[in-house]
Amino acid sequence: MKLIIMDPEFVKQQLQKPKAVPPPSITFCHNMIRVNRSFAEAIDLKAGSEVVLVQDADRPKDFYLVKQAGGFQLKEAKGGELRMNSSYFWHKVKELFKVEGTAIKFKVATTPAKLNDLEGYAILTIDPLPLQNQKKGKKAELFDATAFAQASNV
């Protein structure tokens, strides 16, 4: 038997261990889009940065986030995230990807892609991240990535 003695020194050491960094991601939910801290730091976004979403007309499930003056201004959100308000994008994504929960989260590329005369960061819509969706007064729903893939014919 190997015992682990969880004294104050042990707890202090455990708390000092580096925490796992979540992958860069973007979340579409009820009336906003949230950019997580990993993505914001990777591409140097800050509160006040302006961005637009770009959709490929030939491949409607392909989206990109582009830094562009005159775009939607990002605001600070909890936990170091950034957000912008837009129910339009939520409804568009919800319909396009047949989202049944209250949110959907995607990984995001941190290397820009050339898009004609723009540089944008690909939103990897082919592989949504599992997400717990929380509605007031209801139990959290877990986004089912497998069902999403089947519904999207991926």
Secondary structure, DSSP 4 states (H G I P E B T S, - for coil): -------HHHHHHHHHSPPPPPPPEEEEETTEEEE-HHHHHHTT--TT-EEEEEE-SSSTT-EEEEE-TTSEEPEE-GGG-EEEE-HHHHHHHHHHTT--SSEEEEEE-SS-EEETTEEEEEEEEEEEEP-EE--TTSPPEEP-HHHHHHHTT-
